[in-house]
């Protein structure tokens, strides 16, 4: 799988054209709530287009048709909400621990008329231990949440065996090597890497992903902040 410059152009045309009205409404809502909710430091129109919308949609081919997706650390809804706009076949559970951000996510889902999106106001490590959510999703995705070895412990417990974990990153070669042990321990089959460039110098991006080949051991996620303090 690769994300070519041609594919990036196609995504950009879709965001500005076919789905332009919805993305415009999303941007307006983001900027409105950002005045009080501190959702993002990226507020200039072109930056929002490239760094939030286009970057989110760039990974869509890694999401199998009809997948039940959980997003860890949703924040302002990237990549989940742009993905949902262009992929109505996907359903999403957005896991976010900050109540104000959950309020924004619910408002965005309602205002944009998106169906099949649930907002779960809780910590990822708590969701990963809950029988209702543990190993119940086809795909888990996350963007700008934590280093990859820490992120693996938040995400992989939520993925069913045979499912997939996808992490949106910048330069990630070092992080991928650092996380290899954690991924294996948590039931992943080994990280793969797809790199692409955002247009107009907006930066190199990386998609890290792996398949879930074995159940995650019951001891993980450890909770109480140990995922960040002492990564696997």
N, C-alpha and C positions, 0 to 999 in steps of 0.2 A: 504494500500500500504506500502511495506517495501523494503529497499535496503539491501539485505543480503550480507554476505561476499562472498557467491558463485556467486551472481550476479556481485559484484565488480570484481571478478576474470574473469568472462566472458567478462566484458567490457574491462578489461586490455588486454585480449587475442585478442580481436577485434582491439584495437588501435595498438597493436604491430604487429598483423598478417594481417588480411584482409585489414585494412586501413593503414597499416604501412607506405607505401610510401607517402601517402598524409599527414599524421601527421608529418613525417620526413621533408617534404618540408615546412610545416607550421612552425615547430620549427626553421628551418634554416632561414626562412624569418623573423620570430619574433626576432631572435637574431641579424640579420643583421640590421633591422630597429631600434632595441633597442639602438644601439650605438649612435644614434643621436636623437631619439624620446622619450626616457625615458618611454617606454611602461610598463615595469615590472621589479621588483627587483629580480624575480625568473628566473635564467638563467642556473643553473646547470641541466644537462640532465634529471636525475631522478626526480628532483623537478618539472621541466616542465611537465614531463609525469604524475606524480601523482597529483600535486597541480593544474595544469591547465587542462590538457587533461582529465584525469580520473575523476576528480571532476566535470567537466562540463558534461560529458556523463552520470554520475551516476544518474542524474535526468530525463533521457529521457522518462521513462515510465509515467511521469506526463503530457507529451505533447500528446494530442489526435492526431490521424492520420489525416494528411492533414491540420493541424492548420496553421492559419496565425498568426505569432508570432512577437511581438515587443519587442526589448531589450532596456532597459533604461541604459544609461551610459556604452556603449559597451566597451570603452577602447581599449584593444587589441583583443577583440572578444571572451571573455569568459563569459557565456557558449555557445554563439550562434554558432560560427564557428565549434567547435568540434561536437556540436549537428547536424549541417547541414551536416557534413561529414558522420555521421553514420545514419542520418535520411533525406534522399533526399525528402521525402514527405512533410517536413516542409518548409514554406517560411518565410523569416525574413526581418524585417525592423529594422535596427540598428540605434538607436538614440544616438548621441555623439556630444558634444558641442565643443570639441577641434579639430581644423582643422587638425593638424598633425596626430592625432589618426584616423581621418576620412580618411586621405591620406593612412595610413597604412591599414586600413580595406578594402578600395577599391583595393589596391594592392594585399592583401591577397585573396580576392574574385576572382580577375582576374587570379592570378598566380595559384591558386588551382582549377580553372575551376568550381567554384560553381555558379549554376544558382538559381534564385529565392531569391536573397539577395540584398536589397537596403540599402544604407547608407544615413542617414538623418542627416545633420550637423546642429543641433539646440538643444536648451535646452528642457529637458523633460517637464518642466512646460509650455513652449510655445506650444509644440506639443499637450499637454493635453487640451489646450484651442482652438486648431485649429479644425474647423468642419471636415476637411479632415481626421484627425487622431483620434479625440475623440470618444471613445466607439466604435471603429471599428475593434478591434483585438480579436481573439479567446483566445490568451494567451499573457501575459506580463511577462517577466523574467528579473532578475537583479542579479548581483553578485558584492559584495564589493563596493557598491555605498554610502550607508548611513544607519543610524539606521532605524529599521523597521518602526517606526511611521512616520518618514520623507519619507521613501521610498514608503510607502503606498500612500501618496499624489501625488508622481510623477507617480506611476504606475496604480493605479486603475482607474483614469479617462480615460485611454487609452483602457480599457478592455470592451468589449460588455457585456450586461446583459446575463448571462448564460456562460460567459467565465471564465478564471482562471488567477490568479496572482501567480507567483512562485518566491520566493527569496532564493538564495543560501547564507547560513550563516555558521559560526562556531558554538560555543556554543550560543544558542539562546533562552533559556527558559525565561530569564528575558526580553529580547526584545519582545518576543511574548506577554507576559503579558502586557508590557508597551504599545504595539500597538493595543490592543484589541478595545479600544474606537475609534481610528482613522479608523480602518478597518470597523467597523459598520457604522460610519458616512459617509464613502466614498462609501458605497454600498456593502461591502463584507459580507460574511455570517459567518465569524469567522475563525481564523487561525488554521490550522492543522500542525502537526510537524512530520517529518520523519528524523531519525538520522541514521548515518552510519559512519564507520571508514575507512579511507584510509589506505592501506597496509603500512607495514614497518615503523610504527610510524609517518606517515605524518599527523595525526590529526583527531579529531572528526569533522564531518560536519553535517549540518542540512539543510533540505529543509522545508521552511515555505510556505504554499500555502492556498489559499481560493478560493471559487467560488464567482462570482459577481452576486448578487441576486437582486439588485436594481440599478437604474441609479445613478451616482454620482451627488450630488447637484451642480448647475451651478457655485457656488462660488469657487469651487475647481478644479484645484490647484490654490492657492492664488497668487503665483509668487513673484517676487522681493526678493527672498531669504527667505521669511517667512516660507517656509516648513522646513528649517534648524534652523532658529533662534527661532521660537516658534512652535514646533511640536504639532500636534493635540493630 
